[in-house]
Amino acid sequence: HPNSGIQIELIYPLEWISKFKNVLLMGKNGSGKTSMRSIIFANYIARDTRRLGATIDVEHSHVRFLGNLVLNLWDCGGQDAFMENYFASQRDNIFRNVEVLIYVFDVESDELEKDMHYYQSCLEAILQNSPEARIFCLIHKMDLVPENQREMFHDREEDLKRLSKPLNCICFRTSIWDETLYKAWSSIVYELIPNVRELEANLKTFADIIDADEVLLFERATFLIISHYHLRPHKDLNRFERVSNIIKQFKLSCSKLAAQFKSMEIKNSNFVAYIEVFTANTYVMVVMSDTSIPSAATLLNIRNARKHFELLERDAGTAAFGGAEPLGFP
């Protein structure tokens, strides 16, 4: 109370603090930042983002991901007055303790020079306040570029990588109308999952035990790809993100009918794919080329693996995936 003279300090356990990941989403006004955020984290479909208004100053949101991991997402308005303010009076506040900077460029912007100036200002502030931050650049609205001209992305990528030194930036071409958005955000979130290598090692063991061609883990709410393992090469390099996009759209369609999506089985003469609720925060997709294996056996194996992966998920916010028993099946 303001008149009581009592000051209360909130003490958070150290393990809570370590699970908060500060993510800056920046770029010029109208570049598409809020639209992509709404599609990934708020279950918007692409056509519904047209009704979203401009972001005023900074919109903060805590996005719970994989149960324990919380993304502290700062969606920063891109109007000139706000951008200048971020680099002046709010510099230390905005750019301190940043884990990831996502800078969005509108591919059709007629102010490329100004965009580059603001991006450079972001990099200078990051170097000063969060030099360990990872940098991602999204060349957005690529659907507006004719297909025979989309190779220009590589020139833009080269310019941004050169401009970003001594920091390293990873570039993606994106559009809200296809799987490229999921590819970019899956890659970004992948970088934030603690000890993801251990998770992948367990997926490999699981795939080897059940003789699966591929095993994928999707985050339950966003359907972003957390991790995957494939035993055999495949010519379609964007298939994971395409599946992610399609299944999420189907899941949203089910919710509009007051139905809950739980599982799916797709089978033809070449393969069978199972998509199942896995842990409290994930779906799993298992692809088998041996269609003679009974579905009941594969589903039993998925169920038997669930407890082990729940232990991994429970410990995902800590420094290691300790406490899990070796993976095995009855």
C-alpha positions as a Markdown table, in Angstrom:
| # | Residue | x | y | z |
|---|---|---|---|---|
| 1 | His | 0.0 | 0.0 | 0.0 |
| 2 | Pro | 1.4 | 3.4 | -0.9 |
| 3 | Asn | 0.9 | 4.8 | 2.6 |
| 4 | Ser | 2.0 | 1.8 | 4.6 |
| 5 | Gly | 5.7 | 2.3 | 4.3 |
| 6 | Ile | 6.0 | -1.4 | 3.5 |
| 7 | Gln | 7.9 | -2.5 | 0.4 |
| 8 | Ile | 7.4 | -6.0 | -0.9 |
| 9 | Glu | 10.1 | -7.7 | -2.9 |
| 10 | Leu | 9.1 | -10.6 | -5.1 |
| 11 | Ile | 11.7 | -13.4 | -5.0 |
| 12 | Tyr | 11.5 | -15.8 | -7.9 |
| 13 | Pro | 13.3 | -19.2 | -7.6 |
| 14 | Leu | 16.4 | -19.3 | -9.7 |
| 15 | Glu | 15.0 | -22.2 | -11.9 |
| 16 | Trp | 12.0 | -20.0 | -12.8 |
| 17 | Ile | 14.2 | -17.1 | -13.9 |
| 18 | Ser | 16.3 | -19.4 | -16.1 |
| 19 | Lys | 13.2 | -20.5 | -18.0 |
| 20 | Phe | 12.2 | -17.0 | -19.1 |
| 21 | Lys | 13.6 | -16.3 | -22.6 |
| 22 | Asn | 13.5 | -12.6 | -23.7 |
| 23 | Val | 12.7 | -12.4 | -27.4 |
| 24 | Leu | 12.6 | -9.1 | -29.3 |
| 25 | Leu | 10.4 | -8.8 | -32.4 |
| 26 | Met | 11.4 | -5.7 | -34.3 |
| 27 | Gly | 11.1 | -4.1 | -37.7 |
| 28 | Lys | 9.5 | -1.2 | -39.6 |
| 29 | Asn | 5.8 | -0.5 | -39.2 |
| 30 | Gly | 3.7 | -2.7 | -41.5 |
| 31 | Ser | 6.4 | -5.3 | -42.0 |
| 32 | Gly | 4.1 | -8.1 | -40.6 |
| 33 | Lys | 5.5 | -8.7 | -37.1 |
| 34 | Thr | 2.1 | -8.8 | -35.3 |
| 35 | Ser | 0.5 | -10.9 | -38.0 |
| 36 | Met | 3.1 | -13.6 | -37.8 |
| 37 | Arg | 3.1 | -13.5 | -34.0 |
| 38 | Ser | -0.7 | -13.9 | -34.0 |
| 39 | Ile | -0.6 | -16.9 | -36.4 |
| 40 | Ile | 2.0 | -18.7 | -34.5 |
| 41 | Phe | 1.0 | -18.0 | -30.9 |
| 42 | Ala | -2.7 | -16.8 | -31.0 |
| 43 | Asn | -4.2 | -19.3 | -33.5 |
| 44 | Tyr | -5.1 | -16.7 | -36.1 |
| 45 | Ile | -5.5 | -17.9 | -39.7 |
| 46 | Ala | -3.7 | -15.8 | -42.3 |
| 47 | Arg | -6.8 | -14.0 | -43.7 |
| 48 | Asp | -7.9 | -12.9 | -40.2 |
| 49 | Thr | -4.7 | -10.9 | -39.6 |
| 50 | Arg | -6.0 | -8.2 | -41.9 |
| 51 | Arg | -8.1 | -6.8 | -39.0 |
| 52 | Leu | -5.1 | -6.4 | -36.7 |
| 53 | Gly | -4.2 | -2.8 | -35.9 |
| 54 | Ala | -0.7 | -1.3 | -35.7 |
| 55 | Thr | 1.3 | -2.1 | -32.6 |
| 56 | Ile | 1.7 | 1.0 | -30.3 |
| 57 | Asp | 5.0 | 1.2 | -28.5 |
| 58 | Val | 5.8 | -2.3 | -27.1 |
| 59 | Glu | 3.3 | -5.1 | -26.6 |
| 60 | His | 4.5 | -7.6 | -24.0 |
| 61 | Ser | 3.3 | -11.2 | -23.9 |
| 62 | His | 4.4 | -14.3 | -22.0 |
| 63 | Val | 4.1 | -17.3 | -24.2 |
| 64 | Arg | 4.3 | -20.6 | -22.4 |
| 65 | Phe | 6.1 | -23.2 | -24.5 |
| 66 | Leu | 6.7 | -26.8 | -23.7 |
| 67 | Gly | 5.1 | -26.3 | -20.2 |
| 68 | Asn | 8.2 | -24.9 | -18.4 |
| 69 | Leu | 9.8 | -22.7 | -21.0 |
| 70 | Val | 8.3 | -19.2 | -21.2 |
| 71 | Leu | 9.0 | -16.8 | -24.1 |
| 72 | Asn | 9.0 | -13.2 | -22.9 |
| 73 | Leu | 8.0 | -11.8 | -26.3 |
| 74 | Trp | 8.4 | -8.0 | -26.9 |
| 75 | Asp | 6.6 | -7.0 | -30.1 |
| 76 | Cys | 8.0 | -3.5 | -30.8 |
| 77 | Gly | 6.0 | -1.0 | -32.8 |
| 78 | Gly | 7.9 | 0.1 | -35.9 |
| 79 | Gln | 6.7 | 3.7 | -36.4 |
| 80 | Asp | 9.7 | 6.1 | -36.7 |
| 81 | Ala | 9.0 | 7.8 | -33.4 |
| 82 | Phe | 9.0 | 4.5 | -31.5 |
| 83 | Met | 12.1 | 3.2 | -33.2 |
| 84 | Glu | 14.1 | 6.3 | -32.4 |
| 85 | Asn | 12.9 | 6.1 | -28.8 |
| 86 | Tyr | 14.0 | 2.5 | -28.4 |
| 87 | Phe | 17.6 | 3.5 | -29.3 |
| 88 | Ala | 17.6 | 6.6 | -27.1 |
| 89 | Ser | 15.7 | 6.7 | -23.8 |
| 90 | Gln | 14.6 | 3.0 | -23.7 |
| 91 | Arg | 17.9 | 1.5 | -25.0 |
| 92 | Asp | 19.0 | -0.2 | -21.8 |
| 93 | Asn | 15.5 | -1.4 | -21.0 |
| 94 | Ile | 14.7 | -2.8 | -24.4 |
| 95 | Phe | 18.0 | -4.5 | -25.3 |
| 96 | Arg | 19.2 | -5.8 | -21.9 |
| 97 | Asn | 19.1 | -9.7 | -21.3 |
| 98 | Val | 17.9 | -10.4 | -24.8 |
| 99 | Glu | 18.2 | -14.1 | -25.8 |
| 100 | Val | 16.9 | -13.6 | -29.4 |
| 101 | Leu | 16.4 | -10.7 | -31.8 |
| 102 | Ile | 14.0 | -11.3 | -34.6 |
| 103 | Tyr | 14.2 | -8.4 | -37.2 |
| 104 | Val | 11.5 | -8.5 | -39.9 |
| 105 | Phe | 12.1 | -6.8 | -43.3 |
| 106 | Asp | 9.2 | -6.1 | -45.6 |
| 107 | Val | 10.5 | -7.4 | -49.0 |
| 108 | Glu | 8.5 | -4.7 | -50.8 |
| 109 | Ser | 9.5 | -1.8 | -48.6 |
| 110 | Asp | 10.4 | 1.4 | -50.5 |
| 111 | Glu | 12.5 | 2.5 | -47.5 |
| 112 | Leu | 15.2 | -0.2 | -47.5 |
| 113 | Glu | 17.9 | 2.3 | -46.5 |
| 114 | Lys | 16.0 | 3.3 | -43.4 |
| 115 | Asp | 15.3 | -0.3 | -42.6 |
| 116 | Met | 19.0 | -1.1 | -42.7 |
| 117 | His | 19.8 | 1.9 | -40.6 |
| 118 | Tyr | 17.3 | 0.8 | -37.9 |
| 119 | Tyr | 18.7 | -2.8 | -38.1 |
| 120 | Gln | 22.2 | -1.5 | -37.6 |
| 121 | Ser | 21.0 | 0.5 | -34.6 |
| 122 | Cys | 19.5 | -2.7 | -33.1 |
| 123 | Leu | 22.8 | -4.5 | -33.6 |
| 124 | Glu | 24.8 | -1.8 | -31.9 |
| 125 | Ala | 22.4 | -1.8 | -28.9 |
| 126 | Ile | 22.5 | -5.7 | -28.8 |
| 127 | Leu | 26.3 | -5.7 | -28.9 |
| 128 | Gln | 26.3 | -3.2 | -25.9 |
| 129 | Asn | 23.7 | -4.9 | -23.8 |
| 130 | Ser | 23.3 | -8.5 | -24.9 |
| 131 | Pro | 26.3 | -9.6 | -26.9 |
| 132 | Glu | 25.4 | -13.3 | -26.6 |
| 133 | Ala | 22.0 | -12.9 | -28.3 |
| 134 | Arg | 21.1 | -14.8 | -31.4 |
| 135 | Ile | 20.0 | -12.8 | -34.4 |
| 136 | Phe | 17.4 | -13.9 | -36.9 |
| 137 | Cys | 16.4 | -11.8 | -40.0 |
| 138 | Leu | 13.1 | -12.6 | -41.7 |
| 139 | Ile | 12.6 | -11.4 | -45.3 |
| 140 | His | 8.9 | -11.3 | -45.1 |
| 141 | Lys | 5.9 | -11.2 | -47.6 |
| 142 | Met | 7.8 | -13.2 | -50.1 |
| 143 | Asp | 4.5 | -14.3 | -51.6 |
| 144 | Leu | 4.3 | -10.8 | -53.2 |
| 145 | Val | 7.5 | -11.5 | -55.2 |
| 146 | Pro | 7.0 | -13.3 | -58.5 |
| 147 | Glu | 8.4 | -16.8 | -58.2 |
| 148 | Asn | 11.0 | -16.3 | -60.9 |
| 149 | Gln | 12.5 | -13.4 | -58.9 |
| 150 | Arg | 12.7 | -14.9 | -55.5 |
| 151 | Glu | 16.4 | -15.7 | -55.9 |
| 152 | Met | 16.9 | -12.0 | -54.8 |
| 153 | Phe | 16.6 | -13.4 | -51.3 |
| 154 | His | 20.2 | -14.7 | -51.5 |
| 155 | Asp | 21.5 | -11.2 | -52.3 |
| 156 | Arg | 19.6 | -9.7 | -49.4 |
| 157 | Glu | 20.8 | -12.5 | -47.1 |
| 158 | Glu | 24.4 | -11.8 | -48.1 |
| 159 | Asp | 24.1 | -8.1 | -47.4 |
| 160 | Leu | 22.6 | -8.7 | -44.0 |
| 161 | Lys | 25.2 | -11.2 | -43.0 |
| 162 | Arg | 27.9 | -8.8 | -43.9 |
| 163 | Leu | 26.2 | -5.9 | -42.1 |
| 164 | Ser | 25.7 | -8.0 | -39.0 |
| 165 | Lys | 29.4 | -8.7 | -38.3 |
| 166 | Pro | 30.8 | -9.4 | -35.8 |
| 167 | Leu | 27.4 | -10.9 | -34.9 |
| 168 | Asn | 26.1 | -13.8 | -36.8 |
| 169 | Cys | 22.6 | -13.6 | -38.3 |
| 170 | Ile | 20.4 | -16.4 | -39.7 |
| 171 | Cys | 18.0 | -15.4 | -42.5 |
| 172 | Phe | 14.7 | -16.8 | -43.6 |
| 173 | Arg | 12.3 | -16.0 | -46.4 |
| 174 | Thr | 8.8 | -16.0 | -45.0 |
| 175 | Ser | 5.1 | -15.6 | -45.8 |
| 176 | Ile | 2.0 | -16.0 | -43.7 |
| 177 | Trp | 0.4 | -17.9 | -46.6 |
| 178 | Asp | 2.6 | -21.0 | -46.6 |
| 179 | Glu | 4.9 | -23.2 | -44.5 |
| 180 | Thr | 7.9 | -20.8 | -44.6 |
| 181 | Leu | 6.6 | -19.0 | -41.5 |
| 182 | Tyr | 6.6 | -22.3 | -39.6 |
| 183 | Lys | 10.1 | -23.2 | -40.8 |
| 184 | Ala | 11.5 | -19.9 | -39.6 |
| 185 | Trp | 9.8 | -19.9 | -36.2 |
| 186 | Ser | 10.5 | -23.6 | -35.6 |
| 187 | Ser | 14.2 | -22.9 | -36.2 |
| 188 | Ile | 14.1 | -19.9 | -33.8 |
| 189 | Val | 12.3 | -21.8 | -31.0 |
| 190 | Tyr | 14.6 | -24.8 | -31.5 |
| 191 | Glu | 17.5 | -22.5 | -30.4 |
| 192 | Leu | 15.8 | -21.8 | -27.1 |
| 193 | Ile | 15.0 | -25.3 | -26.0 |
| 194 | Pro | 17.6 | -26.4 | -23.4 |
| 195 | Asn | 19.6 | -29.5 | -24.2 |
| 196 | Val | 17.7 | -30.2 | -27.4 |
| 197 | Arg | 20.5 | -32.6 | -28.4 |
| 198 | Glu | 19.5 | -35.0 | -25.7 |
| 199 | Leu | 16.0 | -34.9 | -26.9 |
| 200 | Glu | 17.1 | -35.7 | -30.4 |
| 201 | Ala | 19.2 | -38.6 | -29.1 |
| 202 | Asn | 16.2 | -40.1 | -27.4 |
| 203 | Leu | 14.1 | -39.6 | -30.6 |
| 204 | Lys | 16.8 | -41.5 | -32.5 |
| 205 | Thr | 16.7 | -44.4 | -30.0 |
| 206 | Phe | 12.9 | -44.4 | -30.2 |
| 207 | Ala | 12.9 | -44.5 | -34.0 |
| 208 | Asp | 15.5 | -47.3 | -34.0 |
| 209 | Ile | 13.6 | -49.4 | -31.6 |
| 210 | Ile | 10.3 | -49.3 | -33.6 |
| 211 | Asp | 12.0 | -49.2 | -37.0 |
| 212 | Ala | 10.5 | -45.9 | -38.0 |
| 213 | Asp | 11.6 | -43.9 | -41.0 |
| 214 | Glu | 11.0 | -40.6 | -39.2 |
| 215 | Val | 9.8 | -39.3 | -35.8 |
| 216 | Leu | 8.8 | -35.7 | -35.2 |
| 217 | Leu | 7.8 | -33.8 | -32.1 |
| 218 | Phe | 5.4 | -30.9 | -32.4 |
| 219 | Glu | 4.7 | -28.4 | -29.6 |
| 220 | Arg | 1.0 | -28.9 | -28.8 |
| 221 | Ala | -0.3 | -25.3 | -28.9 |
| 222 | Thr | 1.6 | -23.9 | -31.8 |
| 223 | Phe | 2.4 | -27.1 | -33.7 |
| 224 | Leu | 5.9 | -25.8 | -34.2 |
| 225 | Ile | 8.5 | -28.5 | -34.8 |
| 226 | Ile | 10.6 | -29.0 | -31.6 |
| 227 | Ser | 12.8 | -31.9 | -32.8 |
| 228 | His | 12.9 | -34.6 | -35.3 |
| 229 | Tyr | 14.9 | -37.6 | -36.4 |
| 230 | His | 14.9 | -39.3 | -39.8 |
| 231 | Leu | 16.5 | -42.6 | -40.7 |
| 232 | Arg | 16.3 | -42.2 | -44.5 |
| 233 | Pro | 16.9 | -39.1 | -46.7 |
| 234 | His | 13.9 | -37.5 | -48.3 |
| 235 | Lys | 13.9 | -35.2 | -51.3 |
| 236 | Asp | 11.2 | -32.8 | -49.9 |
| 237 | Leu | 13.2 | -30.7 | -47.5 |
| 238 | Asn | 10.1 | -28.6 | -46.4 |
| 239 | Arg | 7.8 | -31.5 | -45.6 |
| 240 | Phe | 8.0 | -31.1 | -41.8 |
| 241 | Glu | 6.8 | -27.5 | -42.0 |
| 242 | Arg | 4.2 | -28.3 | -44.5 |
| 243 | Val | 2.8 | -31.0 | -42.3 |
| 244 | Ser | 2.9 | -28.5 | -39.3 |
| 245 | Asn | 1.0 | -25.9 | -41.2 |
| 246 | Ile | -1.7 | -28.4 | -42.6 |
| 247 | Ile | -2.3 | -30.1 | -39.3 |
| 248 | Lys | -2.5 | -26.9 | -37.3 |
| 249 | Gln | -5.1 | -25.6 | -39.8 |
| 250 | Phe | -7.1 | -28.8 | -39.5 |
| 251 | Lys | -6.8 | -28.6 | -35.7 |
| 252 | Leu | -8.2 | -25.1 | -35.7 |
| 253 | Ser | -11.1 | -26.2 | -38.0 |
| 254 | Cys | -11.9 | -29.0 | -35.5 |
| 255 | Ser | -12.0 | -26.4 | -32.6 |
| 256 | Lys | -14.5 | -24.3 | -34.5 |
| 257 | Leu | -16.8 | -27.3 | -34.5 |
| 258 | Ala | -16.3 | -27.8 | -30.8 |
| 259 | Ala | -14.3 | -30.9 | -31.5 |
| 260 | Gln | -10.8 | -31.7 | -30.2 |
| 261 | Phe | -8.1 | -33.1 | -32.5 |
| 262 | Lys | -6.4 | -36.0 | -30.8 |
| 263 | Ser | -4.9 | -38.3 | -33.5 |
| 264 | Met | -4.7 | -39.1 | -37.2 |
| 265 | Glu | -3.6 | -42.1 | -39.2 |
| 266 | Ile | -2.7 | -41.8 | -42.9 |
| 267 | Lys | -1.9 | -44.9 | -44.9 |
| 268 | Asn | -1.2 | -45.8 | -48.5 |
| 269 | Ser | 0.9 | -48.5 | -50.3 |
| 270 | Asn | 4.2 | -46.7 | -49.6 |
| 271 | Phe | 4.0 | -45.6 | -45.9 |
| 272 | Val | 1.8 | -45.2 | -42.9 |
| 273 | Ala | 2.0 | -42.0 | -40.7 |
| 274 | Tyr | 0.6 | -41.7 | -37.2 |
| 275 | Ile | 0.0 | -38.3 | -35.5 |
| 276 | Glu | -0.9 | -38.7 | -31.8 |
| 277 | Val | -1.1 | -36.7 | -28.6 |
| 278 | Phe | 2.1 | -37.5 | -26.9 |
| 279 | Thr | 3.0 | -35.7 | -23.7 |
| 280 | Ala | 1.1 | -32.9 | -22.0 |
| 281 | Asn | 2.7 | -30.4 | -24.3 |
| 282 | Thr | 3.5 | -32.3 | -27.5 |
| 283 | Tyr | 2.2 | -34.3 | -30.4 |
| 284 | Val | 4.3 | -37.0 | -32.0 |
| 285 | Met | 4.4 | -38.0 | -35.7 |
| 286 | Val | 5.7 | -41.4 | -36.6 |
| 287 | Val | 6.3 | -42.4 | -40.2 |
| 288 | Met | 6.8 | -46.1 | -41.2 |
| 289 | Ser | 7.6 | -47.4 | -44.6 |
| 290 | Asp | 6.9 | -51.0 | -43.5 |
| 291 | Thr | 3.1 | -51.0 | -43.8 |
| 292 | Ser | 2.9 | -54.6 | -42.7 |
| 293 | Ile | 3.6 | -53.7 | -39.1 |
| 294 | Pro | 0.2 | -53.7 | -37.3 |
| 295 | Ser | -1.1 | -50.2 | -36.3 |
| 296 | Ala | -1.8 | -51.6 | -32.8 |
| 297 | Ala | 1.8 | -52.4 | -32.3 |
| 298 | Thr | 3.1 | -48.9 | -33.3 |
| 299 | Leu | 0.4 | -47.2 | -31.2 |
| 300 | Leu | 1.4 | -49.4 | -28.2 |
| 301 | Asn | 5.1 | -48.4 | -28.7 |
| 302 | Ile | 4.1 | -44.7 | -28.8 |
| 303 | Arg | 2.2 | -45.2 | -25.6 |
| 304 | Asn | 5.1 | -47.0 | -23.9 |
| 305 | Ala | 7.5 | -44.1 | -24.9 |
| 306 | Arg | 5.2 | -41.4 | -23.5 |
| 307 | Lys | 6.3 | -41.7 | -19.9 |
| 308 | His | 10.0 | -41.4 | -20.7 |
| 309 | Phe | 9.4 | -38.3 | -22.9 |
| 310 | Glu | 7.2 | -36.8 | -20.1 |
| 311 | Leu | 10.3 | -37.0 | -17.8 |
| 312 | Leu | 12.4 | -35.3 | -20.4 |
| 313 | Glu | 9.8 | -32.6 | -20.9 |
| 314 | Arg | 9.5 | -32.1 | -17.1 |
| 315 | Asp | 13.2 | -31.4 | -16.9 |
| 316 | Ala | 13.4 | -29.3 | -20.1 |
| 317 | Gly | 13.7 | -26.0 | -18.3 |
| 318 | Thr | 16.7 | -27.2 | -16.2 |
| 319 | Ala | 20.3 | -27.5 | -17.1 |
| 320 | Ala | 20.1 | -31.1 | -18.0 |
| 321 | Phe | 17.6 | -33.8 | -18.7 |
| 322 | Gly | 18.5 | -35.7 | -15.5 |
| 323 | Gly | 16.3 | -38.2 | -13.8 |
| 324 | Ala | 15.0 | -40.1 | -16.8 |
| 325 | Glu | 15.2 | -43.9 | -17.0 |
| 326 | Pro | 16.9 | -45.4 | -20.0 |
| 327 | Leu | 14.5 | -45.7 | -22.9 |
| 328 | Gly | 13.0 | -49.2 | -23.4 |
| 329 | Phe | 9.9 | -51.1 | -24.0 |
| 330 | Pro | 8.3 | -54.2 | -22.5 |
